[in-house]
């Protein structure tokens, strides 16, 4: 499973396209706002160990850290122990990105899980 922090996420090309659309003031749909909030939480996870936005993980990403035994102090000291938590966050980000891409009617370029990481193109319904 890829990681958006390393720019190897499943829908990385879609994220880059959405980033260019995010500055458009006409893009104020719920899914874009949720993506903006999710990006802030995601950044805080990888940059600060959720010190600033720990309480928002559940409300924004829909992932409850305590189910994985995660507290922000333990996350700072032992970040490698919580692989399942990071995978749940990545899956949640995938869903949020797909919702925003659907709202923007973008072409979804999915990086498949095959060994050769071939690209699969599929059109979303407009």
Secondary structure, 3 states (H helix, E strand, C coil): CCCHHHCCCCCHHHHHHHHHHHCCCCCCCHHHHHHHHHHHHHHHHHHHCCCCCCCHHHHHHCCCHHHHCCCHHHHHHCHHHCHHHHHHHHHHHHHHHHHHHHHHCCCEEEECCCCCCCEEEECCCC
